[in-house]
Amino acid sequence: MIAATYVLVVVAAVTVIAIIAVIAVIAVIAVVAITIVTVSVIVTITITIAVAVAVAVAVAIINVIVAVVAITVIAVVAIAVVVIAVVAIVITVIVIIIAVIIIVCHGKISPFRYHLFY
């Protein structure tokens, strides 16, 4: 009977040790799983931030390029408009000068009407 009691005590002790060992293994697995999930979340957040920064930088570069192109086009158009305006003014002045010469040289009141074009 005493031997049976010892056997029961040993079996109970082994059972308790086995249960503690199982709990320890489950705890280790849980810690490893939590660590993996945490690392995965951190990596995902880091990648997301990196992609967002890369996209933001790309968009900023594209915006700068578009702005430079737009400013260049506006400058070229402005220069063209100024050139066209200057040419129009020069042509207008030339036409007015020619008209004045024609009126003065061929008009009835002109003292030069027989001297410039004849």
Phi and psi restraints in degrees (range 20) as a CNS / XPLOR table:
assign (resid 1 and name C) (resid 2 and name N)
       (resid 2 and name CA) (resid 2 and name C) 1.0 -67.6 20.0 2
assign (resid 2 and name N) (resid 2 and name CA)
       (resid 2 and name C) (resid 3 and name N) 1.0 -36.8 20.0 2
assign (resid 2 and name C) (resid 3 and name N)
       (resid 3 and name CA) (resid 3 and name C) 1.0 -64.7 20.0 2
assign (resid 3 and name N) (resid 3 and name CA)
       (resid 3 and name C) (resid 4 and name N) 1.0 -39.6 20.0 2
assign (resid 3 and name C) (resid 4 and name N)
       (resid 4 and name CA) (resid 4 and name C) 1.0 -64.8 20.0 2
assign (resid 4 and name N) (resid 4 and name CA)
       (resid 4 and name C) (resid 5 and name N) 1.0 -36.5 20.0 2
assign (resid 4 and name C) (resid 5 and name N)
       (resid 5 and name CA) (resid 5 and name C) 1.0 -65.5 20.0 2
assign (resid 5 and name N) (resid 5 and name CA)
       (resid 5 and name C) (resid 6 and name N) 1.0 -43.0 20.0 2
assign (resid 5 and name C) (resid 6 and name N)
       (resid 6 and name CA) (resid 6 and name C) 1.0 -61.6 20.0 2
assign (resid 6 and name N) (resid 6 and name CA)
       (resid 6 and name C) (resid 7 and name N) 1.0 -40.1 20.0 2
assign (resid 6 and name C) (resid 7 and name N)
       (resid 7 and name CA) (resid 7 and name C) 1.0 -62.3 20.0 2
assign (resid 7 and name N) (resid 7 and name CA)
       (resid 7 and name C) (resid 8 and name N) 1.0 -43.6 20.0 2
assign (resid 7 and name C) (resid 8 and name N)
       (resid 8 and name CA) (resid 8 and name C) 1.0 -64.3 20.0 2
assign (resid 8 and name N) (resid 8 and name CA)
       (resid 8 and name C) (resid 9 and name N) 1.0 -39.8 20.0 2
assign (resid 8 and name C) (resid 9 and name N)
       (resid 9 and name CA) (resid 9 and name C) 1.0 -64.5 20.0 2
assign (resid 9 and name N) (resid 9 and name CA)
       (resid 9 and name C) (resid 10 and name N) 1.0 -42.3 20.0 2
assign (resid 9 and name C) (resid 10 and name N)
       (resid 10 and name CA) (resid 10 and name C) 1.0 -65.5 20.0 2
assign (resid 10 and name N) (resid 10 and name CA)
       (resid 10 and name C) (resid 11 and name N) 1.0 -43.5 20.0 2
assign (resid 10 and name C) (resid 11 and name N)
       (resid 11 and name CA) (resid 11 and name C) 1.0 -62.8 20.0 2
assign (resid 11 and name N) (resid 11 and name CA)
       (resid 11 and name C) (resid 12 and name N) 1.0 -41.9 20.0 2
assign (resid 11 and name C) (resid 12 and name N)
       (resid 12 and name CA) (resid 12 and name C) 1.0 -64.1 20.0 2
assign (resid 12 and name N) (resid 12 and name CA)
       (resid 12 and name C) (resid 13 and name N) 1.0 -41.9 20.0 2
assign (resid 12 and name C) (resid 13 and name N)
       (resid 13 and name CA) (resid 13 and name C) 1.0 -64.7 20.0 2
assign (resid 13 and name N) (resid 13 and name CA)
       (resid 13 and name C) (resid 14 and name N) 1.0 -44.6 20.0 2
assign (resid 13 and name C) (resid 14 and name N)
       (resid 14 and name CA) (resid 14 and name C) 1.0 -62.4 20.0 2
assign (resid 14 and name N) (resid 14 and name CA)
       (resid 14 and name C) (resid 15 and name N) 1.0 -40.0 20.0 2
assign (resid 14 and name C) (resid 15 and name N)
       (resid 15 and name CA) (resid 15 and name C) 1.0 -63.4 20.0 2
assign (resid 15 and name N) (resid 15 and name CA)
       (resid 15 and name C) (resid 16 and name N) 1.0 -46.1 20.0 2
assign (resid 15 and name C) (resid 16 and name N)
       (resid 16 and name CA) (resid 16 and name C) 1.0 -61.4 20.0 2
assign (resid 16 and name N) (resid 16 and name CA)
       (resid 16 and name C) (resid 17 and name N) 1.0 -43.8 20.0 2
assign (resid 16 and name C) (resid 17 and name N)
       (resid 17 and name CA) (resid 17 and name C) 1.0 -63.5 20.0 2
assign (resid 17 and name N) (resid 17 and name CA)
       (resid 17 and name C) (resid 18 and name N) 1.0 -41.1 20.0 2
assign (resid 17 and name C) (resid 18 and name N)
       (resid 18 and name CA) (resid 18 and name C) 1.0 -63.4 20.0 2
assign (resid 18 and name N) (resid 18 and name CA)
       (resid 18 and name C) (resid 19 and name N) 1.0 -43.2 20.0 2
assign (resid 18 and name C) (resid 19 and name N)
       (resid 19 and name CA) (resid 19 and name C) 1.0 -63.6 20.0 2
assign (resid 19 and name N) (resid 19 and name CA)
       (resid 19 and name C) (resid 20 and name N) 1.0 -43.3 20.0 2
assign (resid 19 and name C) (resid 20 and name N)
       (resid 20 and name CA) (resid 20 and name C) 1.0 -62.7 20.0 2
assign (resid 20 and name N) (resid 20 and name CA)
       (resid 20 and name C) (resid 21 and name N) 1.0 -41.0 20.0 2
assign (resid 20 and name C) (resid 21 and name N)
       (resid 21 and name CA) (resid 21 and name C) 1.0 -63.6 20.0 2
assign (resid 21 and name N) (resid 21 and name CA)
       (resid 21 and name C) (resid 22 and name N) 1.0 -43.1 20.0 2
assign (resid 21 and name C) (resid 22 and name N)
       (resid 22 and name CA) (resid 22 and name C) 1.0 -63.0 20.0 2
assign (resid 22 and name N) (resid 22 and name CA)
       (resid 22 and name C) (resid 23 and name N) 1.0 -44.1 20.0 2
assign (resid 22 and name C) (resid 23 and name N)
       (resid 23 and name CA) (resid 23 and name C) 1.0 -61.7 20.0 2
assign (resid 23 and name N) (resid 23 and name CA)
       (resid 23 and name C) (resid 24 and name N) 1.0 -40.7 20.0 2
assign (resid 23 and name C) (resid 24 and name N)
       (resid 24 and name CA) (resid 24 and name C) 1.0 -64.0 20.0 2
assign (resid 24 and name N) (resid 24 and name CA)
       (resid 24 and name C) (resid 25 and name N) 1.0 -43.2 20.0 2
assign (resid 24 and name C) (resid 25 and name N)
       (resid 25 and name CA) (resid 25 and name C) 1.0 -62.9 20.0 2
assign (resid 25 and name N) (resid 25 and name CA)
       (resid 25 and name C) (resid 26 and name N) 1.0 -43.8 20.0 2
assign (resid 25 and name C) (resid 26 and name N)
       (resid 26 and name CA) (resid 26 and name C) 1.0 -62.3 20.0 2
assign (resid 26 and name N) (resid 26 and name CA)
       (resid 26 and name C) (resid 27 and name N) 1.0 -40.3 20.0 2
assign (resid 26 and name C) (resid 27 and name N)
       (resid 27 and name CA) (resid 27 and name C) 1.0 -63.8 20.0 2
assign (resid 27 and name N) (resid 27 and name CA)
       (resid 27 and name C) (resid 28 and name N) 1.0 -43.7 20.0 2
assign (resid 27 and name C) (resid 28 and name N)
       (resid 28 and name CA) (resid 28 and name C) 1.0 -62.6 20.0 2
assign (resid 28 and name N) (resid 28 and name CA)
       (resid 28 and name C) (resid 29 and name N) 1.0 -43.8 20.0 2
assign (resid 28 and name C) (resid 29 and name N)
       (resid 29 and name CA) (resid 29 and name C) 1.0 -62.2 20.0 2
assign (resid 29 and name N) (resid 29 and name CA)
       (resid 29 and name C) (resid 30 and name N) 1.0 -41.3 20.0 2
assign (resid 29 and name C) (resid 30 and name N)
       (resid 30 and name CA) (resid 30 and name C) 1.0 -63.7 20.0 2
assign (resid 30 and name N) (resid 30 and name CA)
       (resid 30 and name C) (resid 31 and name N) 1.0 -43.7 20.0 2
assign (resid 30 and name C) (resid 31 and name N)
       (resid 31 and name CA) (resid 31 and name C) 1.0 -62.6 20.0 2
assign (resid 31 and name N) (resid 31 and name CA)
       (resid 31 and name C) (resid 32 and name N) 1.0 -43.9 20.0 2
assign (resid 31 and name C) (resid 32 and name N)
       (resid 32 and name CA) (resid 32 and name C) 1.0 -62.7 20.0 2
assign (resid 32 and name N) (resid 32 and name CA)
       (resid 32 and name C) (resid 33 and name N) 1.0 -43.8 20.0 2
assign (resid 32 and name C) (resid 33 and name N)
       (resid 33 and name CA) (resid 33 and name C) 1.0 -63.6 20.0 2
assign (resid 33 and name N) (resid 33 and name CA)
       (resid 33 and name C) (resid 34 and name N) 1.0 -44.7 20.0 2
assign (resid 33 and name C) (resid 34 and name N)
       (resid 34 and name CA) (resid 34 and name C) 1.0 -62.8 20.0 2
assign (resid 34 and name N) (resid 34 and name CA)
       (resid 34 and name C) (resid 35 and name N) 1.0 -41.1 20.0 2
assign (resid 34 and name C) (resid 35 and name N)
       (resid 35 and name CA) (resid 35 and name C) 1.0 -62.7 20.0 2
assign (resid 35 and name N) (resid 35 and name CA)
       (resid 35 and name C) (resid 36 and name N) 1.0 -44.8 20.0 2
assign (resid 35 and name C) (resid 36 and name N)
       (resid 36 and name CA) (resid 36 and name C) 1.0 -61.6 20.0 2
assign (resid 36 and name N) (resid 36 and name CA)
       (resid 36 and name C) (resid 37 and name N) 1.0 -45.6 20.0 2
assign (resid 36 and name C) (resid 37 and name N)
       (resid 37 and name CA) (resid 37 and name C) 1.0 -63.4 20.0 2
assign (resid 37 and name N) (resid 37 and name CA)
       (resid 37 and name C) (resid 38 and name N) 1.0 -43.4 20.0 2
assign (resid 37 and name C) (resid 38 and name N)
       (resid 38 and name CA) (resid 38 and name C) 1.0 -61.9 20.0 2
assign (resid 38 and name N) (resid 38 and name CA)
       (resid 38 and name C) (resid 39 and name N) 1.0 -47.1 20.0 2
assign (resid 38 and name C) (resid 39 and name N)
       (resid 39 and name CA) (resid 39 and name C) 1.0 -61.8 20.0 2
assign (resid 39 and name N) (resid 39 and name CA)
       (resid 39 and name C) (resid 40 and name N) 1.0 -41.2 20.0 2
assign (resid 39 and name C) (resid 40 and name N)
       (resid 40 and name CA) (resid 40 and name C) 1.0 -62.2 20.0 2
assign (resid 40 and name N) (resid 40 and name CA)
       (resid 40 and name C) (resid 41 and name N) 1.0 -43.5 20.0 2
assign (resid 40 and name C) (resid 41 and name N)
       (resid 41 and name CA) (resid 41 and name C) 1.0 -64.0 20.0 2
assign (resid 41 and name N) (resid 41 and name CA)
       (resid 41 and name C) (resid 42 and name N) 1.0 -43.7 20.0 2
assign (resid 41 and name C) (resid 42 and name N)
       (resid 42 and name CA) (resid 42 and name C) 1.0 -62.6 20.0 2
assign (resid 42 and name N) (resid 42 and name CA)
       (resid 42 and name C) (resid 43 and name N) 1.0 -44.3 20.0 2
assign (resid 42 and name C) (resid 43 and name N)
       (resid 43 and name CA) (resid 43 and name C) 1.0 -63.2 20.0 2
assign (resid 43 and name N) (resid 43 and name CA)
       (resid 43 and name C) (resid 44 and name N) 1.0 -42.9 20.0 2
assign (resid 43 and name C) (resid 44 and name N)
       (resid 44 and name CA) (resid 44 and name C) 1.0 -62.4 20.0 2
assign (resid 44 and name N) (resid 44 and name CA)
       (resid 44 and name C) (resid 45 and name N) 1.0 -45.2 20.0 2
assign (resid 44 and name C) (resid 45 and name N)
       (resid 45 and name CA) (resid 45 and name C) 1.0 -62.8 20.0 2
assign (resid 45 and name N) (resid 45 and name CA)
       (resid 45 and name C) (resid 46 and name N) 1.0 -42.7 20.0 2
assign (resid 45 and name C) (resid 46 and name N)
       (resid 46 and name CA) (resid 46 and name C) 1.0 -62.4 20.0 2
assign (resid 46 and name N) (resid 46 and name CA)
       (resid 46 and name C) (resid 47 and name N) 1.0 -45.1 20.0 2
assign (resid 46 and name C) (resid 47 and name N)
       (resid 47 and name CA) (resid 47 and name C) 1.0 -63.6 20.0 2
assign (resid 47 and name N) (resid 47 and name CA)
       (resid 47 and name C) (resid 48 and name N) 1.0 -42.5 20.0 2
assign (resid 47 and name C) (resid 48 and name N)
       (resid 48 and name CA) (resid 48 and name C) 1.0 -61.6 20.0 2
assign (resid 48 and name N) (resid 48 and name CA)
       (resid 48 and name C) (resid 49 and name N) 1.0 -44.5 20.0 2
assign (resid 48 and name C) (resid 49 and name N)
       (resid 49 and name CA) (resid 49 and name C) 1.0 -63.7 20.0 2
assign (resid 49 and name N) (resid 49 and name CA)
       (resid 49 and name C) (resid 50 and name N) 1.0 -43.0 20.0 2
assign (resid 49 and name C) (resid 50 and name N)
       (resid 50 and name CA) (resid 50 and name C) 1.0 -62.3 20.0 2
assign (resid 50 and name N) (resid 50 and name CA)
       (resid 50 and name C) (resid 51 and name N) 1.0 -43.2 20.0 2
assign (resid 50 and name C) (resid 51 and name N)
       (resid 51 and name CA) (resid 51 and name C) 1.0 -65.1 20.0 2
assign (resid 51 and name N) (resid 51 and name CA)
       (resid 51 and name C) (resid 52 and name N) 1.0 -42.5 20.0 2
assign (resid 51 and name C) (resid 52 and name N)
       (resid 52 and name CA) (resid 52 and name C) 1.0 -61.8 20.0 2
assign (resid 52 and name N) (resid 52 and name CA)
       (resid 52 and name C) (resid 53 and name N) 1.0 -42.8 20.0 2
assign (resid 52 and name C) (resid 53 and name N)
       (resid 53 and name CA) (resid 53 and name C) 1.0 -64.6 20.0 2
assign (resid 53 and name N) (resid 53 and name CA)
       (resid 53 and name C) (resid 54 and name N) 1.0 -43.2 20.0 2
assign (resid 53 and name C) (resid 54 and name N)
       (resid 54 and name CA) (resid 54 and name C) 1.0 -61.9 20.0 2
assign (resid 54 and name N) (resid 54 and name CA)
       (resid 54 and name C) (resid 55 and name N) 1.0 -43.2 20.0 2
assign (resid 54 and name C) (resid 55 and name N)
       (resid 55 and name CA) (resid 55 and name C) 1.0 -64.7 20.0 2
assign (resid 55 and name N) (resid 55 and name CA)
       (resid 55 and name C) (resid 56 and name N) 1.0 -42.5 20.0 2
assign (resid 55 and name C) (resid 56 and name N)
       (resid 56 and name CA) (resid 56 and name C) 1.0 -62.4 20.0 2
assign (resid 56 and name N) (resid 56 and name CA)
       (resid 56 and name C) (resid 57 and name N) 1.0 -41.9 20.0 2
assign (resid 56 and name C) (resid 57 and name N)
       (resid 57 and name CA) (resid 57 and name C) 1.0 -64.5 20.0 2
assign (resid 57 and name N) (resid 57 and name CA)
       (resid 57 and name C) (resid 58 and name N) 1.0 -43.6 20.0 2
assign (resid 57 and name C) (resid 58 and name N)
       (resid 58 and name CA) (resid 58 and name C) 1.0 -61.8 20.0 2
assign (resid 58 and name N) (resid 58 and name CA)
       (resid 58 and name C) (resid 59 and name N) 1.0 -44.4 20.0 2
assign (resid 58 and name C) (resid 59 and name N)
       (resid 59 and name CA) (resid 59 and name C) 1.0 -63.2 20.0 2
assign (resid 59 and name N) (resid 59 and name CA)
       (resid 59 and name C) (resid 60 and name N) 1.0 -40.7 20.0 2
assign (resid 59 and name C) (resid 60 and name N)
       (resid 60 and name CA) (resid 60 and name C) 1.0 -62.8 20.0 2
assign (resid 60 and name N) (resid 60 and name CA)
       (resid 60 and name C) (resid 61 and name N) 1.0 -43.0 20.0 2
assign (resid 60 and name C) (resid 61 and name N)
       (resid 61 and name CA) (resid 61 and name C) 1.0 -63.4 20.0 2
assign (resid 61 and name N) (resid 61 and name CA)
       (resid 61 and name C) (resid 62 and name N) 1.0 -43.9 20.0 2
assign (resid 61 and name C) (resid 62 and name N)
       (resid 62 and name CA) (resid 62 and name C) 1.0 -63.0 20.0 2
assign (resid 62 and name N) (resid 62 and name CA)
       (resid 62 and name C) (resid 63 and name N) 1.0 -40.6 20.0 2
assign (resid 62 and name C) (resid 63 and name N)
       (resid 63 and name CA) (resid 63 and name C) 1.0 -62.7 20.0 2
assign (resid 63 and name N) (resid 63 and name CA)
       (resid 63 and name C) (resid 64 and name N) 1.0 -40.7 20.0 2
assign (resid 63 and name C) (resid 64 and name N)
       (resid 64 and name CA) (resid 64 and name C) 1.0 -64.2 20.0 2
assign (resid 64 and name N) (resid 64 and name CA)
       (resid 64 and name C) (resid 65 and name N) 1.0 -43.9 20.0 2
assign (resid 64 and name C) (resid 65 and name N)
       (resid 65 and name CA) (resid 65 and name C) 1.0 -61.8 20.0 2
assign (resid 65 and name N) (resid 65 and name CA)
       (resid 65 and name C) (resid 66 and name N) 1.0 -45.5 20.0 2
assign (resid 65 and name C) (resid 66 and name N)
       (resid 66 and name CA) (resid 66 and name C) 1.0 -62.6 20.0 2
assign (resid 66 and name N) (resid 66 and name CA)
       (resid 66 and name C) (resid 67 and name N) 1.0 -41.5 20.0 2
assign (resid 66 and name C) (resid 67 and name N)
       (resid 67 and name CA) (resid 67 and name C) 1.0 -63.9 20.0 2
assign (resid 67 and name N) (resid 67 and name CA)
       (resid 67 and name C) (resid 68 and name N) 1.0 -43.0 20.0 2
assign (resid 67 and name C) (resid 68 and name N)
       (resid 68 and name CA) (resid 68 and name C) 1.0 -63.6 20.0 2
assign (resid 68 and name N) (resid 68 and name CA)
       (resid 68 and name C) (resid 69 and name N) 1.0 -43.8 20.0 2
assign (resid 68 and name C) (resid 69 and name N)
       (resid 69 and name CA) (resid 69 and name C) 1.0 -63.0 20.0 2
assign (resid 69 and name N) (resid 69 and name CA)
       (resid 69 and name C) (resid 70 and name N) 1.0 -44.2 20.0 2
assign (resid 69 and name C) (resid 70 and name N)
       (resid 70 and name CA) (resid 70 and name C) 1.0 -62.9 20.0 2
assign (resid 70 and name N) (resid 70 and name CA)
       (resid 70 and name C) (resid 71 and name N) 1.0 -43.9 20.0 2
assign (resid 70 and name C) (resid 71 and name N)
       (resid 71 and name CA) (resid 71 and name C) 1.0 -63.8 20.0 2
assign (resid 71 and name N) (resid 71 and name CA)
       (resid 71 and name C) (resid 72 and name N) 1.0 -40.3 20.0 2
assign (resid 71 and name C) (resid 72 and name N)
       (resid 72 and name CA) (resid 72 and name C) 1.0 -63.6 20.0 2
assign (resid 72 and name N) (resid 72 and name CA)
       (resid 72 and name C) (resid 73 and name N) 1.0 -45.3 20.0 2
assign (resid 72 and name C) (resid 73 and name N)
       (resid 73 and name CA) (resid 73 and name C) 1.0 -62.5 20.0 2
assign (resid 73 and name N) (resid 73 and name CA)
       (resid 73 and name C) (resid 74 and name N) 1.0 -44.2 20.0 2
assign (resid 73 and name C) (resid 74 and name N)
       (resid 74 and name CA) (resid 74 and name C) 1.0 -62.1 20.0 2
assign (resid 74 and name N) (resid 74 and name CA)
       (resid 74 and name C) (resid 75 and name N) 1.0 -41.9 20.0 2
assign (resid 74 and name C) (resid 75 and name N)
       (resid 75 and name CA) (resid 75 and name C) 1.0 -64.4 20.0 2
assign (resid 75 and name N) (resid 75 and name CA)
       (resid 75 and name C) (resid 76 and name N) 1.0 -43.6 20.0 2
assign (resid 75 and name C) (resid 76 and name N)
       (resid 76 and name CA) (resid 76 and name C) 1.0 -62.9 20.0 2
assign (resid 76 and name N) (resid 76 and name CA)
       (resid 76 and name C) (resid 77 and name N) 1.0 -44.4 20.0 2
assign (resid 76 and name C) (resid 77 and name N)
       (resid 77 and name CA) (resid 77 and name C) 1.0 -63.9 20.0 2
assign (resid 77 and name N) (resid 77 and name CA)
       (resid 77 and name C) (resid 78 and name N) 1.0 -41.6 20.0 2
assign (resid 77 and name C) (resid 78 and name N)
       (resid 78 and name CA) (resid 78 and name C) 1.0 -62.8 20.0 2
assign (resid 78 and name N) (resid 78 and name CA)
       (resid 78 and name C) (resid 79 and name N) 1.0 -43.6 20.0 2
assign (resid 78 and name C) (resid 79 and name N)
       (resid 79 and name CA) (resid 79 and name C) 1.0 -62.9 20.0 2
assign (resid 79 and name N) (resid 79 and name CA)
       (resid 79 and name C) (resid 80 and name N) 1.0 -42.5 20.0 2
assign (resid 79 and name C) (resid 80 and name N)
       (resid 80 and name CA) (resid 80 and name C) 1.0 -61.7 20.0 2
assign (resid 80 and name N) (resid 80 and name CA)
       (resid 80 and name C) (resid 81 and name N) 1.0 -41.8 20.0 2
assign (resid 80 and name C) (resid 81 and name N)
       (resid 81 and name CA) (resid 81 and name C) 1.0 -63.9 20.0 2
assign (resid 81 and name N) (resid 81 and name CA)
       (resid 81 and name C) (resid 82 and name N) 1.0 -42.3 20.0 2
assign (resid 81 and name C) (resid 82 and name N)
       (resid 82 and name CA) (resid 82 and name C) 1.0 -63.6 20.0 2
assign (resid 82 and name N) (resid 82 and name CA)
       (resid 82 and name C) (resid 83 and name N) 1.0 -44.1 20.0 2
assign (resid 82 and name C) (resid 83 and name N)
       (resid 83 and name CA) (resid 83 and name C) 1.0 -61.4 20.0 2
assign (resid 83 and name N) (resid 83 and name CA)
       (resid 83 and name C) (resid 84 and name N) 1.0 -45.1 20.0 2
assign (resid 83 and name C) (resid 84 and name N)
       (resid 84 and name CA) (resid 84 and name C) 1.0 -62.1 20.0 2
assign (resid 84 and name N) (resid 84 and name CA)
       (resid 84 and name C) (resid 85 and name N) 1.0 -40.9 20.0 2
assign (resid 84 and name C) (resid 85 and name N)
       (resid 85 and name CA) (resid 85 and name C) 1.0 -64.1 20.0 2
assign (resid 85 and name N) (resid 85 and name CA)
       (resid 85 and name C) (resid 86 and name N) 1.0 -43.5 20.0 2
assign (resid 85 and name C) (resid 86 and name N)
       (resid 86 and name CA) (resid 86 and name C) 1.0 -63.3 20.0 2
assign (resid 86 and name N) (resid 86 and name CA)
       (resid 86 and name C) (resid 87 and name N) 1.0 -44.6 20.0 2
assign (resid 86 and name C) (resid 87 and name N)
       (resid 87 and name CA) (resid 87 and name C) 1.0 -60.9 20.0 2
assign (resid 87 and name N) (resid 87 and name CA)
       (resid 87 and name C) (resid 88 and name N) 1.0 -42.7 20.0 2
assign (resid 87 and name C) (resid 88 and name N)
       (resid 88 and name CA) (resid 88 and name C) 1.0 -62.5 20.0 2
assign (resid 88 and name N) (resid 88 and name CA)
       (resid 88 and name C) (resid 89 and name N) 1.0 -41.6 20.0 2
assign (resid 88 and name C) (resid 89 and name N)
       (resid 89 and name CA) (resid 89 and name C) 1.0 -65.1 20.0 2
assign (resid 89 and name N) (resid 89 and name CA)
       (resid 89 and name C) (resid 90 and name N) 1.0 -44.2 20.0 2
assign (resid 89 and name C) (resid 90 and name N)
       (resid 90 and name CA) (resid 90 and name C) 1.0 -61.4 20.0 2
assign (resid 90 and name N) (resid 90 and name CA)
       (resid 90 and name C) (resid 91 and name N) 1.0 -45.3 20.0 2
assign (resid 90 and name C) (resid 91 and name N)
       (resid 91 and name CA) (resid 91 and name C) 1.0 -62.3 20.0 2
assign (resid 91 and name N) (resid 91 and name CA)
       (resid 91 and name C) (resid 92 and name N) 1.0 -41.3 20.0 2
assign (resid 91 and name C) (resid 92 and name N)
       (resid 92 and name CA) (resid 92 and name C) 1.0 -62.9 20.0 2
assign (resid 92 and name N) (resid 92 and name CA)
       (resid 92 and name C) (resid 93 and name N) 1.0 -44.3 20.0 2
assign (resid 92 and name C) (resid 93 and name N)
       (resid 93 and name CA) (resid 93 and name C) 1.0 -63.8 20.0 2
assign (resid 93 and name N) (resid 93 and name CA)
       (resid 93 and name C) (resid 94 and name N) 1.0 -41.9 20.0 2
assign (resid 93 and name C) (resid 94 and name N)
       (resid 94 and name CA) (resid 94 and name C) 1.0 -62.7 20.0 2
assign (resid 94 and name N) (resid 94 and name CA)
       (resid 94 and name C) (resid 95 and name N) 1.0 -44.4 20.0 2
assign (resid 94 and name C) (resid 95 and name N)
       (resid 95 and name CA) (resid 95 and name C) 1.0 -62.6 20.0 2
assign (resid 95 and name N) (resid 95 and name CA)
       (resid 95 and name C) (resid 96 and name N) 1.0 -41.6 20.0 2
assign (resid 95 and name C) (resid 96 and name N)
       (resid 96 and name CA) (resid 96 and name C) 1.0 -64.7 20.0 2
assign (resid 96 and name N) (resid 96 and name CA)
       (resid 96 and name C) (resid 97 and name N) 1.0 -42.8 20.0 2
assign (resid 96 and name C) (resid 97 and name N)
       (resid 97 and name CA) (resid 97 and name C) 1.0 -62.0 20.0 2
assign (resid 97 and name N) (resid 97 and name CA)
       (resid 97 and name C) (resid 98 and name N) 1.0 -45.5 20.0 2
assign (resid 97 and name C) (resid 98 and name N)
       (resid 98 and name CA) (resid 98 and name C) 1.0 -61.3 20.0 2
assign (resid 98 and name N) (resid 98 and name CA)
       (resid 98 and name C) (resid 99 and name N) 1.0 -43.1 20.0 2
assign (resid 98 and name C) (resid 99 and name N)
       (resid 99 and name CA) (resid 99 and name C) 1.0 -62.6 20.0 2
assign (resid 99 and name N) (resid 99 and name CA)
       (resid 99 and name C) (resid 100 and name N) 1.0 -42.2 20.0 2
assign (resid 99 and name C) (resid 100 and name N)
       (resid 100 and name CA) (resid 100 and name C) 1.0 -64.6 20.0 2
assign (resid 100 and name N) (resid 100 and name CA)
       (resid 100 and name C) (resid 101 and name N) 1.0 -41.9 20.0 2
assign (resid 100 and name C) (resid 101 and name N)
       (resid 101 and name CA) (resid 101 and name C) 1.0 -62.3 20.0 2
assign (resid 101 and name N) (resid 101 and name CA)
       (resid 101 and name C) (resid 102 and name N) 1.0 -44.3 20.0 2
assign (resid 101 and name C) (resid 102 and name N)
       (resid 102 and name CA) (resid 102 and name C) 1.0 -63.7 20.0 2
assign (resid 102 and name N) (resid 102 and name CA)
       (resid 102 and name C) (resid 103 and name N) 1.0 -44.2 20.0 2
assign (resid 102 and name C) (resid 103 and name N)
       (resid 103 and name CA) (resid 103 and name C) 1.0 -65.3 20.0 2
assign (resid 103 and name N) (resid 103 and name CA)
       (resid 103 and name C) (resid 104 and name N) 1.0 -44.3 20.0 2
assign (resid 103 and name C) (resid 104 and name N)
       (resid 104 and name CA) (resid 104 and name C) 1.0 -69.4 20.0 2
assign (resid 104 and name N) (resid 104 and name CA)
       (resid 104 and name C) (resid 105 and name N) 1.0 -42.5 20.0 2
assign (resid 104 and name C) (resid 105 and name N)
       (resid 105 and name CA) (resid 105 and name C) 1.0 -80.9 20.0 2
assign (resid 105 and name N) (resid 105 and name CA)
       (resid 105 and name C) (resid 106 and name N) 1.0 -25.1 20.0 2
assign (resid 105 and name C) (resid 106 and name N)
       (resid 106 and name CA) (resid 106 and name C) 1.0 -114.3 20.0 2
assign (resid 106 and name N) (resid 106 and name CA)
       (resid 106 and name C) (resid 107 and name N) 1.0 -2.4 20.0 2
assign (resid 106 and name C) (resid 107 and name N)
       (resid 107 and name CA) (resid 107 and name C) 1.0 -75.0 20.0 2
assign (resid 107 and name N) (resid 107 and name CA)
       (resid 107 and name C) (resid 108 and name N) 1.0 162.2 20.0 2
assign (resid 107 and name C) (resid 108 and name N)
       (resid 108 and name CA) (resid 108 and name C) 1.0 -70.9 20.0 2
assign (resid 108 and name N) (resid 108 and name CA)
       (resid 108 and name C) (resid 109 and name N) 1.0 -22.1 20.0 2
assign (resid 108 and name C) (resid 109 and name N)
       (resid 109 and name CA) (resid 109 and name C) 1.0 -97.6 20.0 2
assign (resid 109 and name N) (resid 109 and name CA)
       (resid 109 and name C) (resid 110 and name N) 1.0 5.5 20.0 2
assign (resid 109 and name C) (resid 110 and name N)
       (resid 110 and name CA) (resid 110 and name C) 1.0 -84.9 20.0 2
assign (resid 110 and name N) (resid 110 and name CA)
       (resid 110 and name C) (resid 111 and name N) 1.0 128.4 20.0 2
assign (resid 110 and name C) (resid 111 and name N)
       (resid 111 and name CA) (resid 111 and name C) 1.0 -76.1 20.0 2
assign (resid 111 and name N) (resid 111 and name CA)
       (resid 111 and name C) (resid 112 and name N) 1.0 -10.5 20.0 2
assign (resid 111 and name C) (resid 112 and name N)
       (resid 112 and name CA) (resid 112 and name C) 1.0 -104.3 20.0 2
assign (resid 112 and name N) (resid 112 and name CA)
       (resid 112 and name C) (resid 113 and name N) 1.0 9.7 20.0 2
assign (resid 112 and name C) (resid 113 and name N)
       (resid 113 and name CA) (resid 113 and name C) 1.0 -66.3 20.0 2
assign (resid 113 and name N) (resid 113 and name CA)
       (resid 113 and name C) (resid 114 and name N) 1.0 -18.9 20.0 2
assign (resid 113 and name C) (resid 114 and name N)
       (resid 114 and name CA) (resid 114 and name C) 1.0 -107.4 20.0 2
assign (resid 114 and name N) (resid 114 and name CA)
       (resid 114 and name C) (resid 115 and name N) 1.0 10.3 20.0 2
assign (resid 114 and name C) (resid 115 and name N)
       (resid 115 and name CA) (resid 115 and name C) 1.0 -112.4 20.0 2
assign (resid 115 and name N) (resid 115 and name CA)
       (resid 115 and name C) (resid 116 and name N) 1.0 -31.7 20.0 2
assign (resid 115 and name C) (resid 116 and name N)
       (resid 116 and name CA) (resid 116 and name C) 1.0 -87.6 20.0 2
assign (resid 116 and name N) (resid 116 and name CA)
       (resid 116 and name C) (resid 117 and name N) 1.0 -45.8 20.0 2
assign (resid 116 and name C) (resid 117 and name N)
       (resid 117 and name CA) (resid 117 and name C) 1.0 -105.8 20.0 2
assign (resid 117 and name N) (resid 117 and name CA)
       (resid 117 and name C) (resid 118 and name N) 1.0 7.2 20.0 2
